[in-house]
């Protein structure tokens, strides 16, 4: 059987990973039928996902990797996952940042994608505890200015300071003290996990406390999370879904999750679907 040329390797692997997580395991012969590709292609995809630590190969297929709730993957491990979904989410969320506003941008790979979209919003004041996010703005300003003064309308960036986590986020008492003294129009918050029961959660206890301060200091809380975060629960919860004003996610969010969210306060924005604001 010839490989399906309509799907890139990244897209195939994202579909396989979704199936593994949703069903608790998949078989090679099921994937070949669903994706219309050869056994060899499926096995290569499973090998790649296993090398990334995303699945565990078993005889005839793959199952999810069992991770403790305290496991915190690094930035590089997460940066290659759900790339198209994160880009869609970032575009939709960026429309919620008004020119001249004071925003907070917490850490994570979705926040990193959002930072790149926010470069075109003029006169922002951006407070972040993410080294990667800060670098997006700093590098853009240096490139535009050619080493001279920052361009007109460039964002003013405040990096909180603190202790660095595996995801390149700064947390702890120094970050907490900086955030407590500030007030934000909008907080854009990426999460490790989100569920009805546990709310927003993270495997890092210090990051949970820093995120609590972010939430308390914001007039509006916008969570940016791809569909794979739904149903994941980290070690420490730091906010409930009642604390969230808007949840921006992608089209992979299952119907059951959409029905659950419809009963809760957050406004749901599904990036890539009509009404996400990117077609305006």
C-alpha positions as a Markdown table, in Angstrom:
| # | Residue | x | y | z |
|---|---|---|---|---|
| 1 | Unk | 0.0 | 0.0 | 0.0 |
| 2 | Unk | 1.4 | 3.4 | -1.0 |
| 3 | Unk | 1.7 | 6.2 | 1.6 |
| 4 | Unk | -1.0 | 8.8 | 1.8 |
| 5 | Unk | 0.7 | 11.9 | 0.4 |
| 6 | Unk | -2.1 | 14.2 | 1.8 |
| 7 | Unk | -0.7 | 13.9 | 5.4 |
| 8 | Unk | 2.7 | 15.1 | 6.5 |
| 9 | Unk | 4.6 | 13.0 | 9.0 |
| 10 | Unk | 3.9 | 15.6 | 11.7 |
| 11 | Unk | 0.1 | 15.5 | 11.0 |
| 12 | Unk | 0.1 | 11.6 | 11.0 |
| 13 | Unk | 1.9 | 11.4 | 14.3 |
| 14 | Unk | -0.4 | 14.0 | 15.9 |
| 15 | Unk | -3.4 | 11.8 | 14.8 |
| 16 | Unk | -1.7 | 8.7 | 16.1 |
| 17 | Unk | -0.9 | 10.4 | 19.4 |
| 18 | Unk | -4.5 | 11.5 | 19.8 |
| 19 | Unk | -5.8 | 8.0 | 19.2 |
| 20 | Unk | -3.4 | 6.5 | 21.7 |
| 21 | Unk | -4.5 | 9.0 | 24.4 |
| 22 | Unk | -8.2 | 8.8 | 23.6 |
| 23 | Unk | -8.4 | 5.1 | 23.4 |
| 24 | Unk | -5.6 | 4.0 | 25.7 |
| 25 | Unk | -3.8 | 2.2 | 22.9 |
| 26 | Unk | -3.8 | 1.5 | 19.2 |
| 27 | Unk | -2.8 | -1.4 | 16.9 |
| 28 | Unk | -0.7 | -1.0 | 13.8 |
| 29 | Unk | -3.2 | -2.7 | 11.5 |
| 30 | Unk | -6.0 | -0.3 | 12.7 |
| 31 | Unk | -3.7 | 2.7 | 11.9 |
| 32 | Unk | -2.8 | 1.5 | 8.5 |
| 33 | Unk | -6.5 | 1.3 | 7.6 |
| 34 | Unk | -7.5 | 4.6 | 9.1 |
| 35 | Unk | -4.5 | 6.6 | 7.7 |
| 36 | Unk | -4.3 | 4.7 | 4.4 |
| 37 | Unk | -0.6 | 4.2 | 4.8 |
| 38 | Unk | 1.8 | 1.2 | 4.9 |
| 39 | Unk | 2.7 | -0.9 | 8.0 |
| 40 | Unk | 6.2 | 0.4 | 7.6 |
| 41 | Unk | 5.1 | 4.0 | 7.7 |
| 42 | Unk | 3.0 | 3.4 | 10.8 |
| 43 | Unk | 5.9 | 1.6 | 12.5 |
| 44 | Unk | 8.3 | 4.5 | 11.7 |
| 45 | Unk | 5.8 | 7.0 | 13.1 |
| 46 | Unk | 5.5 | 4.9 | 16.3 |
| 47 | Unk | 9.3 | 4.6 | 16.6 |
| 48 | Unk | 9.5 | 8.4 | 16.3 |
| 49 | Unk | 6.8 | 9.0 | 18.9 |
| 50 | Unk | 8.5 | 6.5 | 21.2 |
| 51 | Unk | 11.9 | 8.2 | 20.9 |
| 52 | Unk | 10.2 | 11.5 | 22.0 |
| 53 | Unk | 8.8 | 9.7 | 25.0 |
| 54 | Unk | 5.2 | 10.2 | 23.8 |
| 55 | Unk | 4.1 | 6.6 | 23.5 |
| 56 | Unk | 5.3 | 3.2 | 24.6 |
| 57 | Unk | 5.6 | 0.6 | 21.9 |
| 58 | Unk | 4.1 | -2.8 | 22.6 |
| 59 | Unk | 3.6 | -5.9 | 20.5 |
| 60 | Unk | 1.4 | -5.0 | 17.5 |
| 61 | Unk | 0.9 | -1.3 | 18.5 |
| 62 | Unk | 1.4 | 1.4 | 21.2 |
| 63 | Unk | 0.0 | 2.6 | 24.5 |
| 64 | Unk | 0.3 | 5.8 | 26.4 |
| 65 | Unk | 3.4 | 6.5 | 28.5 |
| 66 | Unk | 2.5 | 6.5 | 32.1 |
| 67 | Unk | 3.8 | 9.7 | 33.7 |
| 68 | Unk | 3.5 | 10.7 | 37.3 |
| 69 | Unk | 1.6 | 13.9 | 38.0 |
| 70 | Unk | 4.8 | 15.5 | 39.1 |
| 71 | Unk | 6.6 | 14.9 | 35.8 |
| 72 | Unk | 7.5 | 18.2 | 34.1 |
| 73 | Unk | 8.7 | 17.9 | 30.5 |
| 74 | Unk | 11.2 | 20.5 | 29.3 |
| 75 | Unk | 10.6 | 23.3 | 26.8 |
| 76 | Unk | 12.3 | 21.5 | 23.9 |
| 77 | Unk | 10.4 | 18.3 | 24.5 |
| 78 | Unk | 7.1 | 20.2 | 24.2 |
| 79 | Unk | 8.0 | 22.6 | 21.5 |
| 80 | Unk | 7.6 | 20.2 | 18.6 |
| 81 | Unk | 4.1 | 19.0 | 19.6 |
| 82 | Unk | 0.8 | 20.2 | 18.1 |
| 83 | Unk | 2.6 | 23.0 | 16.1 |
| 84 | Unk | -0.3 | 23.8 | 13.8 |
| 85 | Unk | -2.8 | 23.9 | 16.7 |
| 86 | Unk | -0.6 | 26.2 | 18.7 |
| 87 | Unk | -0.2 | 28.5 | 15.7 |
| 88 | Unk | -4.0 | 28.7 | 15.2 |
| 89 | Unk | -4.5 | 29.3 | 19.0 |
| 90 | Unk | -1.9 | 32.0 | 19.0 |
| 91 | Unk | -3.6 | 33.9 | 16.1 |
| 92 | Unk | -7.0 | 33.7 | 17.7 |
| 93 | Unk | -5.7 | 34.8 | 21.1 |
| 94 | Unk | -3.6 | 37.7 | 19.8 |
| 95 | Unk | -6.8 | 39.5 | 18.7 |
| 96 | Unk | -7.7 | 39.8 | 22.4 |
| 97 | Unk | -4.7 | 42.1 | 23.1 |
| 98 | Unk | -5.6 | 45.7 | 22.6 |
| 99 | Unk | -2.9 | 48.2 | 21.4 |
| 100 | Unk | -1.5 | 50.1 | 24.4 |
| 101 | Unk | -2.6 | 47.4 | 26.9 |
| 102 | Unk | -0.8 | 45.9 | 29.8 |
| 103 | Unk | -0.7 | 42.2 | 29.5 |
| 104 | Unk | 0.8 | 39.2 | 31.3 |
| 105 | Unk | 2.2 | 36.3 | 29.3 |
| 106 | Unk | 3.0 | 33.2 | 31.4 |
| 107 | Unk | 5.4 | 30.5 | 30.3 |
| 108 | Unk | 5.0 | 27.5 | 27.9 |
| 109 | Unk | 5.2 | 26.7 | 24.2 |
| 110 | Unk | 1.8 | 28.0 | 23.4 |
| 111 | Unk | 2.6 | 31.3 | 25.0 |
| 112 | Unk | 5.8 | 31.3 | 23.0 |
| 113 | Unk | 3.8 | 31.0 | 19.8 |
| 114 | Unk | 1.5 | 33.7 | 21.0 |
| 115 | Unk | 4.4 | 36.1 | 21.7 |
| 116 | Unk | 5.3 | 35.9 | 18.0 |
| 117 | Unk | 1.8 | 37.0 | 17.0 |
| 118 | Unk | 1.8 | 39.8 | 19.5 |
| 119 | Unk | 4.8 | 41.5 | 17.9 |
| 120 | Unk | 2.5 | 43.3 | 15.6 |
| 121 | Unk | 0.3 | 44.8 | 18.4 |
| 122 | Unk | 1.6 | 48.3 | 19.1 |
| 123 | Unk | 2.6 | 49.8 | 22.4 |
| 124 | Unk | 2.0 | 46.8 | 24.6 |
| 125 | Unk | 3.5 | 46.5 | 28.1 |
| 126 | Unk | 4.3 | 42.8 | 28.4 |
| 127 | Unk | 5.0 | 41.2 | 31.8 |
| 128 | Unk | 6.3 | 37.7 | 31.5 |
| 129 | Unk | 8.0 | 35.0 | 33.6 |
| 130 | Unk | 9.2 | 33.2 | 30.5 |
| 131 | Unk | 12.7 | 33.6 | 29.3 |
| 132 | Unk | 11.7 | 32.3 | 25.9 |
| 133 | Unk | 8.8 | 34.7 | 25.6 |
| 134 | Unk | 11.0 | 37.7 | 26.6 |
| 135 | Unk | 13.6 | 36.6 | 24.0 |
| 136 | Unk | 10.9 | 36.8 | 21.2 |
| 137 | Unk | 10.4 | 40.5 | 21.9 |
| 138 | Unk | 14.0 | 41.3 | 22.6 |
| 139 | Unk | 15.2 | 39.6 | 19.4 |
| 140 | Unk | 12.5 | 41.3 | 17.3 |
| 141 | Unk | 13.5 | 44.7 | 18.6 |
| 142 | Unk | 17.2 | 44.2 | 18.0 |
| 143 | Unk | 16.5 | 42.9 | 14.4 |
| 144 | Unk | 14.2 | 45.8 | 13.6 |
| 145 | Unk | 16.4 | 48.5 | 15.1 |
| 146 | Unk | 19.7 | 47.1 | 13.7 |
| 147 | Unk | 21.3 | 47.9 | 17.1 |
| 148 | Unk | 19.8 | 51.4 | 17.3 |
| 149 | Unk | 16.8 | 52.7 | 19.3 |
| 150 | Unk | 13.7 | 50.4 | 19.5 |
| 151 | Unk | 11.2 | 50.9 | 16.7 |
| 152 | Unk | 8.1 | 53.0 | 17.3 |
| 153 | Unk | 5.3 | 51.0 | 19.0 |
| 154 | Unk | 7.7 | 48.2 | 20.1 |
| 155 | Unk | 6.5 | 46.4 | 23.3 |
| 156 | Unk | 7.9 | 47.3 | 26.7 |
| 157 | Unk | 8.9 | 44.0 | 28.2 |
| 158 | Unk | 9.3 | 43.2 | 31.9 |
| 159 | Unk | 10.8 | 39.9 | 32.9 |
| 160 | Unk | 9.9 | 38.9 | 36.5 |
| 161 | Unk | 13.0 | 37.2 | 37.6 |
| 162 | Unk | 13.0 | 34.0 | 39.7 |
| 163 | Unk | 14.1 | 30.4 | 39.7 |
| 164 | Unk | 14.2 | 28.7 | 36.3 |
| 165 | Unk | 12.1 | 25.6 | 35.7 |
| 166 | Unk | 12.7 | 22.9 | 33.0 |
| 167 | Unk | 10.2 | 24.7 | 30.8 |
| 168 | Unk | 12.3 | 27.9 | 31.0 |
| 169 | Unk | 9.7 | 29.7 | 33.2 |
| 170 | Unk | 10.8 | 31.8 | 36.2 |
| 171 | Unk | 9.0 | 31.0 | 39.4 |
| 172 | Unk | 9.3 | 31.4 | 43.2 |
| 173 | Unk | 9.3 | 34.3 | 45.7 |
| 174 | Unk | 11.0 | 36.8 | 43.4 |
| 175 | Unk | 8.6 | 36.2 | 40.6 |
| 176 | Unk | 5.6 | 36.2 | 43.0 |
| 177 | Unk | 6.6 | 39.5 | 44.6 |
| 178 | Unk | 6.9 | 41.2 | 41.2 |
| 179 | Unk | 3.6 | 39.9 | 40.0 |
| 180 | Unk | 1.7 | 40.8 | 43.2 |
| 181 | Unk | 2.6 | 44.5 | 42.8 |
| 182 | Unk | 1.2 | 44.7 | 39.2 |
| 183 | Unk | -2.2 | 44.8 | 37.5 |
| 184 | Unk | -2.9 | 43.4 | 34.0 |
| 185 | Unk | -5.7 | 44.1 | 31.5 |
| 186 | Unk | -5.3 | 40.5 | 30.3 |
| 187 | Unk | -3.4 | 37.4 | 31.4 |
| 188 | Unk | -2.6 | 34.9 | 28.7 |
| 189 | Unk | -2.0 | 31.6 | 30.4 |
| 190 | Unk | -0.7 | 28.3 | 29.1 |
| 191 | Unk | -1.3 | 25.2 | 31.2 |
| 192 | Unk | 0.0 | 21.7 | 31.7 |
| 193 | Unk | -3.4 | 20.3 | 32.3 |
| 194 | Unk | -7.1 | 21.4 | 32.4 |
| 195 | Unk | -10.2 | 19.5 | 33.6 |
| 196 | Unk | -13.6 | 20.1 | 35.2 |
| 197 | Unk | -12.6 | 18.5 | 38.4 |
| 198 | Unk | -9.0 | 19.8 | 38.9 |
| 199 | Unk | -9.3 | 23.1 | 37.0 |
| 200 | Unk | -5.9 | 24.4 | 35.8 |
| 201 | Unk | -2.9 | 22.4 | 37.0 |
| 202 | Unk | 0.9 | 22.0 | 36.7 |
| 203 | Unk | 3.4 | 19.4 | 37.9 |
| 204 | Unk | 5.6 | 22.2 | 39.5 |
| 205 | Unk | 4.5 | 23.4 | 43.0 |
| 206 | Unk | 6.4 | 26.7 | 42.7 |
| 207 | Unk | 4.9 | 27.4 | 39.3 |
| 208 | Unk | 1.4 | 26.8 | 40.6 |
| 209 | Unk | 1.9 | 29.5 | 43.3 |
| 210 | Unk | 3.3 | 31.9 | 40.7 |
| 211 | Unk | 0.4 | 31.3 | 38.4 |
| 212 | Unk | -2.0 | 31.9 | 41.3 |
| 213 | Unk | -0.6 | 35.4 | 41.6 |
| 214 | Unk | -0.9 | 36.0 | 37.9 |
| 215 | Unk | -4.6 | 35.0 | 38.0 |
| 216 | Unk | -5.3 | 37.3 | 41.0 |
| 217 | Unk | -3.6 | 40.3 | 39.3 |
| 218 | Unk | -5.5 | 40.1 | 36.0 |
| 219 | Unk | -8.8 | 41.7 | 35.1 |
| 220 | Unk | -9.3 | 39.1 | 32.4 |
| 221 | Unk | -7.9 | 35.5 | 32.2 |
| 222 | Unk | -7.4 | 33.9 | 28.8 |
| 223 | Unk | -6.2 | 30.3 | 28.8 |
| 224 | Unk | -4.4 | 29.1 | 25.7 |
| 225 | Unk | -4.3 | 25.3 | 25.6 |
| 226 | Unk | -4.4 | 22.8 | 22.7 |
| 227 | Unk | -6.9 | 19.9 | 23.0 |
| 228 | Unk | -4.3 | 17.5 | 24.3 |
| 229 | Unk | -4.3 | 19.4 | 27.6 |
| 230 | Unk | -7.9 | 18.6 | 28.3 |
| 231 | Unk | -8.3 | 15.8 | 30.9 |
| 232 | Unk | -4.6 | 16.1 | 32.0 |
| 233 | Unk | -4.1 | 16.7 | 35.7 |
| 234 | Unk | -0.8 | 17.9 | 37.2 |
| 235 | Unk | 0.3 | 17.6 | 40.8 |
| 236 | Unk | -1.0 | 21.1 | 41.8 |
| 237 | Unk | -4.2 | 22.9 | 40.9 |
| 238 | Unk | -3.9 | 26.7 | 40.9 |
| 239 | Unk | -7.2 | 27.9 | 39.5 |
| 240 | Unk | -10.7 | 26.6 | 38.8 |
| 241 | Unk | -12.5 | 27.0 | 35.5 |
| 242 | Unk | -14.7 | 29.6 | 37.2 |
| 243 | Unk | -11.6 | 31.8 | 37.3 |
| 244 | Unk | -11.2 | 31.7 | 33.5 |
| 245 | Unk | -12.9 | 34.2 | 31.2 |
| 246 | Unk | -11.9 | 32.7 | 27.9 |
| 247 | Unk | -10.5 | 29.3 | 26.8 |
| 248 | Unk | -8.8 | 29.3 | 23.4 |
| 249 | Unk | -8.2 | 25.8 | 22.1 |
| 250 | Unk | -8.2 | 24.0 | 18.7 |
| 251 | Unk | -10.5 | 21.9 | 16.6 |
| 252 | Unk | -9.2 | 18.7 | 18.1 |
| 253 | Unk | -11.2 | 19.3 | 21.3 |
| 254 | Unk | -13.7 | 16.4 | 21.5 |
| 255 | Unk | -17.5 | 17.0 | 21.5 |
| 256 | Unk | -17.8 | 15.7 | 25.1 |
| 257 | Unk | -15.3 | 18.3 | 26.4 |
| 258 | Unk | -17.1 | 21.1 | 24.5 |
| 259 | Unk | -20.4 | 20.0 | 26.1 |
| 260 | Unk | -18.8 | 20.1 | 29.6 |
| 261 | Unk | -17.3 | 23.6 | 29.0 |
| 262 | Unk | -20.7 | 24.9 | 27.7 |
| 263 | Unk | -22.0 | 24.4 | 31.3 |
| 264 | Unk | -19.2 | 26.5 | 32.8 |
| 265 | Unk | -18.4 | 30.2 | 32.8 |
| 266 | Unk | -15.4 | 30.3 | 30.3 |
| 267 | Unk | -16.2 | 31.6 | 26.8 |
| 268 | Unk | -15.0 | 28.9 | 24.4 |
| 269 | Unk | -13.1 | 30.0 | 21.3 |
| 270 | Unk | -12.1 | 27.2 | 19.0 |
| 271 | Unk | -9.2 | 28.4 | 16.8 |
| 272 | Unk | -9.6 | 27.6 | 13.1 |
| 273 | Unk | -13.4 | 27.5 | 13.3 |
| 274 | Unk | -15.8 | 30.2 | 12.2 |
| 275 | Unk | -16.1 | 32.9 | 14.9 |
| 276 | Unk | -12.6 | 32.6 | 16.2 |
| 277 | Unk | -11.9 | 36.2 | 15.2 |
| 278 | Unk | -9.1 | 35.5 | 12.7 |
| 279 | Unk | -11.3 | 36.1 | 9.7 |
| 280 | Unk | -12.1 | 39.7 | 10.6 |
